Amino acid sequence: MKTTIFNTPILSSFLHILAKLLMRAFGWRVEGGLPDLPKFVIIGAPHTSNWDFALFLGIVFELRANLRFMGKAELFHPPFGGFFRYCGGIPVDRSKSTGLVEQTVEAIQASDQFTLMITPEGTRYKVNEWKRGFYHIAKSAGIPVVLAILDGIRKTVRVGQVFHLTDDMEADIKALQGFFKGKVGIHPHRTSEL
């Protein structure tokens, strides 16, 4: 298993305690927890702020989750690139198609445990539709999707609802978006209306 900041001995325990304290200090709380499944794709939305990454780290440390996430390639340049990789980051060049879905599916199939976090909006700004990469990864790997629903008004993130994909992508996407309907992010004016 790849060593990340989430499973480094001593450091992960320290960060778990620190995350709990900081989340409470800033008024955020996590409701629910991750399912006891070896592999899944977790989708988090709405994504409206650069602060979402700090919130994401707080949630992950509080839940003691060892997961991977995708981020724009620019995040992985010096001086912070090594840190983001250590945090489980996978750089994505959004300007071209690089077989990322296939590579990710291969990595999932080669692992005993694999949790991948994706923001389906793909950006911090309003979008008209979700990117479908998370769906293709989960469907091709034969694993479920787990929801992380951010509520910027109540300062909560509800985690843990499991959604099993069917053979109807459009119906699945619509059903998944329904779970996020009415929720706003840290910056409500950037929340997508899907």
Sequence and secondary structure as in RCSB ss.txt:
>XXXX:A:sequence
MKTTIFNTPILSSFLHILAKLLMRAFGWRVEGGLPDLPKFVIIGAPHTSNWDFALFLGIVFELRANLRFMGKAEL
FHPPFGGFFRYCGGIPVDRSKSTGLVEQTVEAIQASDQFTLMITPEGTRYKVNEWKRGFYHIAKSAGIPVVLAIL
DGIRKTVRVGQVFHLTDDMEADIKALQGFFKGKVGIHPHRTSEL
>XXXX:A:secstr
    TTS TTHHHHHHHHHHHHHHHTT EEEE   S SEEEEEEE    THHHHHHHHHHHHHT   EEEEEGGG
GSTTTHHHHHHTTEEEE TTS  SHHHHHHHHHHT SSEEEEE TT SSS  SS  SHHHHHHHHHT  EEEEEE
ETTTTEEEEEEEE   S HHHHHHHHHHHHTT   SSGGG    
